[in-house]
Amino acid sequence: MEDNKDQAQLVRLQDEEESESMTELFPSLDEVEQIIGYDFKDKSLLRRAFTHSSYRDESYERLEYLGDSVLNLLIASRDYFGNPDLPPGRLTRLRAANVDTEKLARVAVKHDLYKYLRHKKPLLDGQIREFMDAIPEYPFHSNGLIDAPKDLADMVESTIGAIFIDSNSSLDTTWKVIKSLLEPRITLAMLQAHPVTKFYELCQKHRFKVQFVDLWKESGAIEVFVDNKFVGKGMYNPKKLIALNRAANNAYNVIVKNLSIEDNNKDDHD
Amino acid sequence: MEDNKDQAQLVRLQDEEESESMTELFPSLDEVEQIIGYDFKDKSLLRRAFTHSSYRDESYERLEYLGDSVLNLLIASRDYFGNPDLPPGRLTRLRAANVDTEKLARVAVKHDLYKYLRHKKPLLDGQIREFMDAIPEYPFHSNGLIDAPKDLADMVESTIGAIFIDSNSSLDTTWKVIKSLLEPRITLAMLQAHPVTKFYELCQKHRFKVQFVDLWKESGAIEVFVDNKFVGKGMYNPKKLIALNRAANNAYNVIVKNLSIEDNNKDDHD
């Protein structure tokens, strides 16, 4: 017990040393303020918003909790007033697409905010790099085909929470600050069906027999067979769900291409 | 096609007639305003907040969608500032208990708001009556043991949405209006484990063998056996989950009572 206490004290001392040196290594709070276009009265809020729990005790988790609610209301409000006839089910879908992990992680990347996140997660920088490399292929949203680091989305929510608190709980101020950061807004027209749903619907329409073969443990791949023929596969080692989405998406594209070739051939024979 | 159009027109005419007669039958908007202590600038918002989709086209569903987000932020905000050291996981639990269906349905009942809900759901009034009869046994929250009509909770959320809109999206005004309506607030100390969790934990501690016997389809009951002995059961016909929660709760109480009798007997022999 005493040992633990000593150790805790030791850790705390190290933390304090680090925190001092980190203040020097992290002189860039004002750069963050420039990016988001908001001057914090209480700079410690901003600092906390950019501090991951791996880094030190006072992390952004509580701010993220609050910011999540603030963001949800702001988007619900925008969609409610902007779409007077939209039923609640579609309002829900619209908001979900505009506040999900990938959408918010893109915000962190687009505005270089990720550079200012203080953390001690050895793998995170690599994950962010990989995410950034994957973005260009999907200009707005990949719909589950790429792996967005949740820490980046959390950081955006914590920033929103920090602005909300610093502005005396002003929805107006918070919205003015974050509105442009959240662009491009995902509209109803941009909402796409999930890759797996899309693939199943296509196959159902053409009465194709579908089979997914799970080789994920062995090779990180999931293969797709349609009417017993191999049509595509998806790979992603860290997360099976993304491999599955990619497999469905790949198979969908192959089938659509084959169908259009068949159609063309038919036209040629006409 | 023409037929449908005619029919639609007919329905609309009926609706209009009804809506006129209902304005007479529903002169009580000002009573609602007195109960909640807020004067609506736009009375149509209040009327819509108290109109179920079974009643007519312009129902409360969109207001409920917005109100849900407003309520979530208001409670998140209260808990965030009121509990400076509470980690996000516990903040989440605290909020969930204060905004769930049963909690909000209780608000509708406590303040007689349910009386003003316009609907054409034949069974709803009976469900509300049953809910009201069950409340006295659980002063704050039943934790899944009684069936709270979701329409009542939705109506409370739609009222919150209506106040938010009518007050020009003022969180302050909305909070001032609803704060006392939402009393009693469920605190951390009042948060209880779910009946099924509680029961399993107790049995695990004493190394009891647990068995649930599902007779729900046959008789609406779920029976509980501990070490092959019948210890309790739960019944609820409309919803199996509530029957299960009641079974676990009943069995828990029986076991706790038996254990204390055993303890007393032991004491007697000492």
HADDOCK unambig.tbl for C-alpha pairs under 7 A between the chains (distance, minus, plus):
assign (segid A and resid 61 and name CA) (segid B and resid 88 and name CA) 6.41 0.50 0.50
assign (segid A and resid 62 and name CA) (segid B and resid 87 and name CA) 6.58 0.50 0.50
assign (segid A and resid 62 and name CA) (segid B and resid 88 and name CA) 5.37 0.50 0.50
assign (segid A and resid 65 and name CA) (segid B and resid 88 and name CA) 6.21 0.50 0.50
assign (segid A and resid 66 and name CA) (segid B and resid 76 and name CA) 6.12 0.50 0.50
assign (segid A and resid 66 and name CA) (segid B and resid 77 and name CA) 6.63 0.50 0.50
assign (segid A and resid 69 and name CA) (segid B and resid 72 and name CA) 6.39 0.50 0.50
assign (segid A and resid 69 and name CA) (segid B and resid 73 and name CA) 4.95 0.50 0.50
assign (segid A and resid 70 and name CA) (segid B and resid 73 and name CA) 6.03 0.50 0.50
assign (segid A and resid 72 and name CA) (segid B and resid 69 and name CA) 6.39 0.50 0.50
assign (segid A and resid 73 and name CA) (segid B and resid 69 and name CA) 4.94 0.50 0.50
assign (segid A and resid 73 and name CA) (segid B and resid 70 and name CA) 6.03 0.50 0.50
assign (segid A and resid 76 and name CA) (segid B and resid 66 and name CA) 6.12 0.50 0.50
assign (segid A and resid 77 and name CA) (segid B and resid 66 and name CA) 6.61 0.50 0.50
assign (segid A and resid 87 and name CA) (segid B and resid 62 and name CA) 6.59 0.50 0.50
assign (segid A and resid 88 and name CA) (segid B and resid 61 and name CA) 6.43 0.50 0.50
assign (segid A and resid 88 and name CA) (segid B and resid 62 and name CA) 5.38 0.50 0.50
assign (segid A and resid 88 and name CA) (segid B and resid 65 and name CA) 6.21 0.50 0.50
